[in-house]
Amino acid sequence: MTTPALPPLDGIRVVDLSRVLAGPFCTALLADAGADVVKIESKAGEDSRHLGPFRDGESIYFDILNRGKRSIALDLKDTADRETLLRLIAGADVVVENFRPGVTTRLGIDYAAARARNPRLVYASISGFGQHGPMSRAAAYDLVVQALSGVMSITGTPDSGPTRLGESFGDTVAGLFAAWGISTALLAARATGHGQHLDVAMFDSMLTMLPTAHSQLQATGTTPARVGNRHPVSTPFDTYRADDGLFVLAVAGQKGFETLARTMGRAELITDPRFTDDTARTRNEPALRKEIESWAAGRTVAQILEVLDGAGLAGSEVWSVEQALGSDQARHRGVVESFEHPVAGTVSYVRQPVVFGDSDRPAVRRSPLLDEHHDEILAEIHPR
């Protein structure tokens, strides 16, 4: 039997200067993969320590995003503390920061200063609009980036107006791409001995997540519109009403539609001119919706899903966040883990989702108290 390998990022040290969401999300993913993440906080604590929701005065938001990290509090405007940081960087593999562009230069901790101490360093800067460009200095929150990226313009119904996605995806997607970029750049640094500066913009990252809308725009020359829950190109692909609630039906392609029509006992729909291909079905979506919901009338969601599953068609309930996190599927996959926090008690979180089949999964490690590892970290650093 093969002995499992160490976690993929075992031995990688990350100096985490980031705060709130995009950067901490990135470094949490790296910690989940085995990296030693040293979180640099101000004396007052990282911003998200003071953001709710709270339990017994402890931010659960902070705890989820900062699992598996060690904390040291430094005043980066203080010469001695700034030198401590640069010594930490000298022995690190990665730095992650999400200050507004220009701040690290003013503090003397930018990529140039870091590279002078450590030429192998991978230095990731996450910002709203990038380190360069006409909007680089603009303030950016997730809502702003969602609005400017176009994603809000295609989210919601024709009557709802532009709608924000239900989570801060501008931040989390940027954090995800930063983690991907760091892992990729570490391979190059290992091969060449030279690190590099990664410029990760929330705006760029959100644009990358719009392949369907981008292809629509190019193919038709028409700006994509809000279509609610349905797919903008494939039909039927939406939520539909049953007797006791909504169910999802996702049918792509002609073969799937023909199977659905026969399953509904309506084989004549296959040759109906309104539904002969995906384009026609999308153009006549209201008529097809009426047919599907007429068939669903008198049936519960559970009954409908049993029929769809028996026919090999994709359908589902619409779960709440609580149902999804507590589902047998999530439990079987082991994606929801928990740790015991000395203030907040049991805190659950969703680990990074990739299963590294030949590697040990790192032990669950809780989020740190402010400055909890100060002496421990100082004892580990040595000037180069």
Disulfide bonds with the S-S distance in Angstrom:
none
